[in-house]
Amino acid sequence: MRGVTEYVRLDELMPWSVAPLRFGRSWITAPDARTLRTRWDRLVATRGAEREALFRPSRARSQASAVGALPGQRTGTTRFARESGPCPEPVRVAQGPFDEQWLLPDHRLIDTARPELWRVAGEPQVFAVEQGYVPGAAGPALLVTAALPEGRSPAGRPGRIRPLFRRPGGLEPNLAPGLLDFLGKRYGHEVDAHDWLAWIVAAALPSPDGCRVPLPGDPAVWAAGVALGRELADVQLRGALSGTRPRLPGGRRPYVRAAVPARPTTISYDSGAEVLDVGGGLVSPVPAEAWEYRVGGVRVLEQWFAHRTAPAEPGSLDAIGPAAWPQEWTSELLDLVTVLALLGAREPERAALETGGLGRADLDAAGVLPAPSWSRRPASVLDHQEEGPEGQFMLL
């Protein structure tokens, strides 16, 4: 059982956070990049009222909006009404828990893009994404991803996005000044930003006012939590920390027993046979932990499937998609089953982590809290020109 202690909010310990992105129009994301290129070509080939209807203007974005390019992206900055060029290169984004999709990284198409996140994205950056609080719901309080996260939780409640580093290149951890030194002295060895990330992956707890982070007084408990968290984070990051793709123990590996049909409409699970039925296509072995894994109370596999099969409005850009279920989606599904099974199997271990010990008084006495106001703002990382509206360079 978790020990009784005074928990500190993650917001106080990782001060800089960003609200979720708001794409504003669903057609700018897709599970495959080819679909986005086809949608773009369809849109720029039209004019007038047809183009306006396909674009789907909002209060934040219309074809007349004047905005600059997103940091690090080479896209047009003329008003979209005059756009006739080739499709920008799609980029990977984490559109939901364990669901990496593709996005058109064009600022003219995104209602709220959070440019400050784009400035610090890229290796070795990792984003801790708080999951919206759902009373009594099963699932982790936060997840980590290397892809730029949309940041919205399955239940629709907003969380927060917290980059591990405030600057590109893994510079300046996004932590209350003095926190790592304080922990290092308490536990008798150097503590770095990745140790911290591992600890919160293993130990963070949900609450109505955001994630809370217990800090143990026992160095052995800290070491055990960090070791567990590193393994969990590595699985979530698809082996990026260890350099080895996640695999089920004992040589088990999910495989396709019957091919997924061209247009599956249902997904179900047979716990006795450990078989996942995807519209008649069969995948096994699928451990029960994979099927039952939830975030915000929502079953991840069901949501992943729904994002690829939900019907779209006829004639809309959303309706443009693959003619049949692509093979790469099946490969992604097999990887996802492995990831969820590994994480689900460790949930009892994570839930049993003893975490009591240090509290707010210890952090106050050490001068770690309260964090200074500047630590809640993005760092100044503008060391190059960024293109503004209509090709003008922004003044830095």
Beta strands, then each sheet from edge to edge (+ up, - down):
strand 1: 8-9
strand 2: 29-30
strand 3: 91-96
strand 4: 99-103
strand 5: 127-130
strand 6: 142-145
strand 7: 148-149
strand 8: 161-163
strand 9: 165-167
strand 10: 171-173
strand 11: 212-213
strand 12: 215-216
strand 13: 255-258
strand 14: 267-270
strand 15: 275-278
strand 16: 281-284
strand 17: 294-295
strand 18: 298-299
strand 19: 357-358
sheet 1: 1+ 11-
sheet 2: 2+ 4- 3+ 7+
sheet 3: 6+ 5- 8+
sheet 4: 9+ 10-
sheet 5: 12+ 19-
sheet 6: 13+ 16- 15+ 14-
sheet 7: 17+ 18-
end
